Amino acid sequence: MSSYAKLEHEDEDENLLYRILSVLCCRNGCRYCSDCCKQRADDNPMPSSSEQYIVQPSQDQEDDRRCSVDSRRSSAGADSRRGSSSVMSDSRRPSTPAPVIDMKPIEFWTASTNKETVQPRTPTRRYHGEFSQYGDINKFQPKLYEVEENQVELTDEEKVARYRLGQIHFSLQYNISNTQLTVRIIKAKDLPPPVCNDFTKQDFAHSNPYVKVCLLPDQKSSQQTTVKRKTQDPIFEESFTFELPFKEAQRRTLLLSVQDFDKYSRHCVIGQLILPLEGINLLKGKHMWKPLQPSTQNNPALGEILVSLNYLPSAGRLNVDIIKAKQLLQTDIITGSDPFVKIQLLQGLKLIKTKKSSTKKNTIDPVFNESFNFNVSPVMLAENSVVISVWDHNSKCRDDFVGQIVIGKYSSGPSEMTHWNRMLQSQRSPVAQWHSLHTREECEQISPASAAVS
């Protein structure tokens, strides 16, 4: 049998199978294979949605199939050998029934004119990383950062003529190998006499100036020069190093505070310089003369002290540890400061016991690391107060008072009261905290315990 005859025979088989499947799989809505189907289709032209339908090929699909058969017949002569083998293998292959597809009817409805128009939601941008630590960015108040248009920045010459507080000469240099910023205080000139700042001074002719250096916002790591006696044009030639990364140094602000030393009263601030380091080439280094401006801090700080408290209820013992102090106010212009600490325990307003630490020679940043024990019963613990005062030792005359704090029932401030309450809540565990020293007058106005020991 030729290949053309085989193709014809295959076409007849496919037509026969197609008719058999149409009869066996007949459902309402398909081709009318008999009169009964046609009658049922006329009675119920729209079948229910629960019925399943077989997708029948349309007339266009059938025409396409016939065209494909004709094209195969025309190419049968050229591919007789290959065609014959493929036809024989295809004739043995069983025919597959048409797939059954579950189709649901499409529902149509008219759009309602009364529906509310829905606006698309504007996407919100979330800030992560650096902004998250500052809270919601929408809570910033731009008015706080507005600059007045009428505000004019004064030049250095205008500041010198306006304030008349003198000038200071200094230099800046950053060493990238050891990550250190060096601030060199060279000298100052044209400082005002003491009579301009404090009329209670005994020596109205000359000042005793010194300079405090710090990198804002960190004021606790400040350093200071030596005191120059009786001069309005002091020469310091002292260098101070601050260890910090280069990028951090560029974000800092240099604060130079020129102060006047006075043994008989509190030191006063002559003037200050606030200089942001952002626009300065610290790697190359720079020498500058800058005018001093008035300071909002009329009286310098007295220093800070680190104290640790620990109460043992089973032993009935209160431990007071004096760890260290820093940036204490210098009271001796010649020999320097020789600080020590006095600890006094009061029950109510009655002095119970007084103890004293060792003296540290020639330093304003002493390290003590000394512990003092007091016998206090748990019942009377709430009635006790501890007065801690810092003094400057003098071998030839009376010791100089530097500053004081009171911790306990009659605390000298909220910081001291917080420290005492923390110790009461965590007994048997030491609680350490830094405290700023106060003058005796400030303590006596707040704490009756301070007035009881003076």
Secondary structure as GFF3:
##gff-version 3
##sequence-region A 1 454
A	DSSP	alpha_helix	3	24	.	.	.	ID=ss1
A	DSSP	alpha_helix	35	43	.	.	.	ID=ss2
A	DSSP	alpha_helix	59	74	.	.	.	ID=ss3
A	DSSP	alpha_helix	80	92	.	.	.	ID=ss4
A	DSSP	three_ten_helix	131	134	.	.	.	ID=ss5
A	DSSP	three_ten_helix	137	139	.	.	.	ID=ss6
A	DSSP	three_ten_helix	142	145	.	.	.	ID=ss7
A	DSSP	alpha_helix	156	163	.	.	.	ID=ss8
A	DSSP	beta_strand	167	175	.	.	.	ID=ss9
A	DSSP	beta_strand	180	189	.	.	.	ID=ss10
A	DSSP	three_ten_helix	194	196	.	.	.	ID=ss11
A	DSSP	beta_strand	209	216	.	.	.	ID=ss12
A	DSSP	beta_strand	218	224	.	.	.	ID=ss13
A	DSSP	beta_strand	235	243	.	.	.	ID=ss14
A	DSSP	alpha_helix	246	251	.	.	.	ID=ss15
A	DSSP	beta_strand	253	260	.	.	.	ID=ss16
A	DSSP	beta_strand	268	276	.	.	.	ID=ss17
A	DSSP	beta_strand	286	291	.	.	.	ID=ss18
A	DSSP	beta_strand	304	312	.	.	.	ID=ss19
A	DSSP	beta_strand	317	326	.	.	.	ID=ss20
A	DSSP	beta_strand	339	347	.	.	.	ID=ss21
A	DSSP	beta_strand	350	356	.	.	.	ID=ss22
A	DSSP	beta_strand	367	375	.	.	.	ID=ss23
A	DSSP	three_ten_helix	381	383	.	.	.	ID=ss24
A	DSSP	beta_strand	384	392	.	.	.	ID=ss25
A	DSSP	beta_strand	400	408	.	.	.	ID=ss26
A	DSSP	alpha_helix	414	425	.	.	.	ID=ss27
A	DSSP	beta_strand	431	436	.	.	.	ID=ss28
A	DSSP	alpha_helix	440	446	.	.	.	ID=ss29
A	DSSP	alpha_helix	448	453	.	.	.	ID=ss30
###
